[in-house]
């Protein structure tokens, strides 16, 4: 059954991308893998796991991909674990000072006034997960004791091959060729940060980007991310109350409307977290979406789509992600027909 389901997923992906007409059973694995890669230009990794049955399929399942902001879901688990343990409370006030602000996407930065503002832990969680706010992510990591402490919590929960190693501010600077220690306060304005990056020599920027692809920090494998999502949905990471809160935030997120969510038919829903890099030197280092699909009957499918180092437009990458979600839905429906 597992092999047949895997072949059906690949077959639907083949149909959606119009790169052949033969049935999945008639094609060898290497050809199928090549066709999946052709969903969009770039390095593609996909994981799919039906939570209730354990059936799964992976493409480049053991390869590491840069997470970008998908790593905010594991950070949220680390925060809520501390809430469950009594080390934090959701209503605890956290003071954010101007020196704490991160770079690039952050609605907090856009509204920041004066030298300090105060937010509750829950408010920061909602901003980090629902809006993908970089400042919220960095402040919550610091509140826990830093990225190393976050990773310790995740490892203690049995999460493997999903790494949280740096603050957003560190990741975004280093992947562009700037040492984190060289951060300048005016870079909290995206325009100022982008100007500073453009002034760097192109060879050093290309070298930094290549190092980013090779760096194991802040990466996940499709298998690792699916395992994380399965454990989250089955209450093996957090209390039921904390699990429900996080899944609600992931369902209500405003990001990624044209990715996994766009590939779902009426009656399906997705609790998900996106990850998005800008266009660097003509490529997009990481455009991701990971989450848990819920069928109208209440069944669940963990799915992780990582697309790295792609020269395609954001629109094409998002369309490919939606196609993979649609393929997963069709593969699941076919499996259900066969097993009934």
C-alpha positions in Angstrom: 0.0 0.0 0.0 2.8 2.4 0.9 4.5 1.8 -2.5 1.3 2.2 -4.4 0.5 5.5 -2.6 3.9 6.8 -3.3 3.6 6.0 -6.9 0.2 7.8 -7.1 1.6 10.9 -5.6 4.4 11.0 -8.1 1.9 10.1 -10.9 -0.3 13.1 -10.0 2.8 15.4 -9.9 3.7 14.1 -13.3 0.2 14.9 -14.6 0.1 18.4 -13.1 3.4 19.4 -14.6 2.6 17.9 -18.1 5.9 16.1 -18.4 4.7 12.7 -19.6 1.7 10.5 -20.0 2.9 7.1 -18.8 1.4 5.6 -15.7 3.5 5.6 -12.5 3.8 1.9 -12.4 5.5 1.9 -15.8 8.2 4.4 -14.9 11.4 3.9 -13.0 12.3 5.8 -9.9 15.1 7.8 -11.4 12.8 9.1 -14.1 10.1 10.0 -11.6 12.6 11.9 -9.5 13.7 13.9 -12.5 10.1 14.8 -13.3 9.4 16.0 -9.7 12.5 18.2 -9.9 11.0 19.8 -13.1 8.0 21.0 -11.2 10.0 24.2 -10.9 13.6 25.2 -11.5 15.7 24.9 -8.4 16.4 22.4 -5.6 13.1 20.8 -4.5 12.4 18.7 -1.5 9.0 17.3 -0.5 7.7 15.2 2.3 4.2 13.8 2.7 2.9 11.7 5.6 -0.7 10.6 6.3 -0.9 11.0 10.1 -3.6 8.5 10.8 -2.0 5.7 8.8 1.7 6.5 8.7 1.9 6.2 4.9 4.5 8.5 3.6 6.5 9.6 0.6 9.6 11.7 0.3 11.5 13.4 -2.5 15.1 14.2 -1.3 13.7 13.3 2.2 17.2 13.2 3.9 18.6 16.3 2.2 18.9 19.5 4.2 17.1 22.6 3.1 17.3 26.1 4.5 14.2 26.7 6.5 14.0 30.5 6.5 10.9 31.4 8.5 9.5 27.9 8.6 11.8 27.6 11.6 9.4 29.8 13.5 7.1 26.9 14.1 9.8 24.9 16.0 10.6 28.1 17.9 7.0 28.4 18.9 7.0 24.9 20.2 10.0 25.7 22.3 8.2 28.7 23.8 5.0 26.8 24.4 6.9 23.9 26.0 8.3 26.4 28.5 4.8 27.6 29.1 3.7 24.1 29.7 6.6 23.6 32.1 5.7 26.8 34.1 8.9 28.6 33.2 6.9 31.2 31.1 3.3 32.5 31.0 1.5 33.7 27.9 0.7 37.0 29.6 4.2 37.7 30.7 5.3 41.2 29.5 8.4 41.4 27.4 10.1 44.7 26.8 11.5 45.2 23.3 14.2 47.9 23.0 15.3 49.5 19.8 18.5 47.6 19.9 16.5 44.3 19.8 14.9 45.0 16.5 15.7 42.6 13.6 15.9 43.2 9.9 13.6 42.8 6.9 10.1 41.7 7.5 8.7 42.9 10.8 5.4 44.7 11.4 6.7 45.4 14.9 9.5 47.5 13.4 7.0 49.4 11.3 5.0 50.4 14.4 7.9 50.9 16.8 8.0 54.2 18.6 10.4 55.5 21.2 13.2 53.4 22.8 11.1 50.5 24.1 7.7 48.9 23.7 6.1 46.0 25.7 4.4 42.9 24.3 3.1 39.8 25.9 4.5 36.4 25.1 1.3 35.4 23.4 1.3 38.6 21.3 4.8 37.9 20.2 3.9 34.3 19.4 1.0 35.4 17.3 3.1 37.9 15.5 5.9 35.4 14.9 3.7 32.6 13.6 0.8 34.5 12.1 2.7 37.4 10.6 6.2 35.8 10.4 7.6 38.8 12.3 11.4 38.6 12.5 11.8 40.8 15.5 9.2 38.7 17.4 11.2 35.6 16.6 14.5 37.0 17.8 13.0 38.4 21.0 11.3 35.1 21.9 14.6 33.2 21.2 16.4 35.6 23.5 13.7 35.2 26.1 14.3 31.5 26.2 18.1 32.0 26.5 19.1 32.1 22.9 19.1 29.8 19.9 21.2 27.2 21.7 18.6 26.9 24.4 15.8 26.6 21.7 17.7 23.7 20.1 18.2 22.0 23.4 14.5 22.1 24.1 13.7 20.7 20.6 16.3 17.9 21.0 14.8 17.1 24.4 11.4 16.7 22.7 12.8 14.2 20.3 12.9 16.6 17.3 15.6 15.5 14.9 16.8 17.0 11.6 15.1 20.4 12.3 17.7 22.9 13.5 17.3 26.3 15.1 20.8 27.8 15.4 20.7 31.6 14.9 18.5 34.6 15.2 16.8 36.0 12.1 19.1 39.0 12.3 22.1 36.7 12.1 20.8 34.5 9.3 19.8 37.4 7.1 23.1 39.3 7.5 25.3 36.3 7.1 23.7 34.8 4.0 24.3 38.2 2.4 28.0 38.3 3.4 27.8 40.6 6.5 29.1 39.4 9.9 26.4 39.6 12.5 28.6 41.7 14.7 28.6 44.4 12.0 24.9 45.1 12.3 23.9 48.8 12.2 20.9 50.2 13.9 19.5 51.9 10.8 19.3 48.6 9.0 15.9 47.9 10.7 14.6 49.9 7.8 14.6 47.5 4.8 15.7 50.1 2.3 18.8 51.0 4.4 19.7 47.3 4.8 19.2 46.6 1.1 21.4 49.5 0.2 24.2 48.3 2.5 24.0 44.8 0.9 24.2 46.2 -2.7 27.4 48.0 -1.8 29.2 44.8 -1.1 31.4 43.3 -3.8 29.4 40.8 -5.9 32.0 38.0 -5.5 31.8 38.1 -1.7 28.0 38.1 -1.9 28.1 35.0 -4.1 30.5 33.3 -1.8 28.3 34.0 1.2 25.2 32.7 -0.6 27.0 29.5 -1.5 28.1 29.1 2.1 24.5 29.5 3.1 23.4 26.6 0.9 26.2 24.4 2.4 25.6 25.5 6.0 23.7 22.9 8.1 22.5 25.5 10.5 18.8 26.5 10.5 18.0 23.7 8.1 15.5 20.8 8.0 15.1 17.7 6.0 11.6 16.9 4.5 11.6 13.7 6.7 12.6 15.7 9.8 9.9 18.4 9.2 7.2 15.9 8.6 8.1 14.0 11.8 8.0 17.4 13.6 4.5 18.1 12.2 3.2 14.6 13.0 4.4 14.9 16.6 2.9 18.3 16.9 -0.5 17.2 15.6 -0.6 14.1 17.8 0.2 16.1 21.0 3.6 14.5 21.5 5.4 17.9 21.9 3.0 20.0 23.9 0.0 19.9 26.1 -3.3 19.7 24.3 -4.1 23.3 25.1 -0.8 24.6 23.8 -1.0 22.3 20.7 -4.5 23.8 19.9 -3.2 27.3 20.3 -0.3 26.8 18.0 -2.4 25.1 15.3 -4.9 27.8 15.5 -2.2 30.4 14.9 -0.9 28.4 12.0 -4.3 28.0 10.5 -5.1 31.7 10.8 -1.8 33.0 9.4 -2.0 35.6 6.7 1.2 34.4 4.9 1.4 32.0 2.0 -2.1 32.3 0.6 -0.9 31.2 -2.9 1.2 28.2 -1.7 -0.2 25.1 0.0 -3.5 26.7 0.7 -4.1 27.5 -2.9 -3.9 23.9 -3.9 -6.6 22.7 -1.6 -10.3 22.0 -2.6 -13.3 23.3 -0.7 -13.6 21.8 2.7 -9.9 21.3 3.3 -7.8 23.4 5.6 -4.1 23.9 6.4 -2.2 24.9 9.5 1.1 26.0 8.1 4.2 28.1 8.3 5.9 29.7 5.4 9.5 30.6 4.8 10.5 33.3 2.3 13.8 34.7 1.2 14.2 37.7 -1.1 15.8 37.6 -4.6 19.5 37.4 -4.1 21.8 37.7 -7.2 19.0 36.4 -9.5 17.8 33.5 -7.4 15.5 32.9 -4.5 17.5 30.9 -1.8 14.4 29.5 -0.1 10.6 29.6 -0.7 9.0 27.1 1.6 5.7 26.1 3.1 5.2 23.3 5.7 2.0 22.3 7.5 -0.8 20.0 8.3 -3.6 19.5 5.8 -7.0 18.5 7.3 -9.6 16.8 5.2 -13.4 17.4 5.4 -13.6 14.1 7.3 -11.0 15.2 9.9 -8.0 13.2 8.6 -4.6 14.8 8.6 -1.6 14.9 6.2 1.8 16.4 7.2 3.4 18.1 4.2 6.7 19.9 3.7 7.7 21.7 0.5 11.2 23.2 0.3 12.3 25.0 -2.9 15.8 26.4 -2.7 18.2 28.1 -5.1 15.5 28.8 -7.7 15.8 31.3 -10.5 12.0 31.1 -11.0 9.7 34.0 -10.1 8.0 34.0 -6.8 4.7 33.5 -8.6 6.0 30.4 -10.4 7.4 28.9 -7.2 4.2 29.5 -5.3 2.2 28.0 -8.1 4.4 24.9 -8.0 3.9 24.6 -4.3 0.1 24.8 -4.8 0.4 22.1 -7.5 2.2 19.8 -5.1 -0.5 20.3 -2.5 -3.2 19.6 -5.1 -1.3 16.4 -6.1 -1.2 15.3 -2.5 -4.9 15.8 -2.2 -5.5 13.7 -5.4 -3.1 11.0 -4.3 -4.9 10.7 -1.0 -8.3 10.5 -2.6 -7.1 7.8 -4.9 -5.6 5.9 -2.0 -8.9 6.1 -0.2 -10.8 4.7 -3.2 -8.4 1.8 -3.5 -8.6 0.9 0.2 -12.4 1.2 0.5 
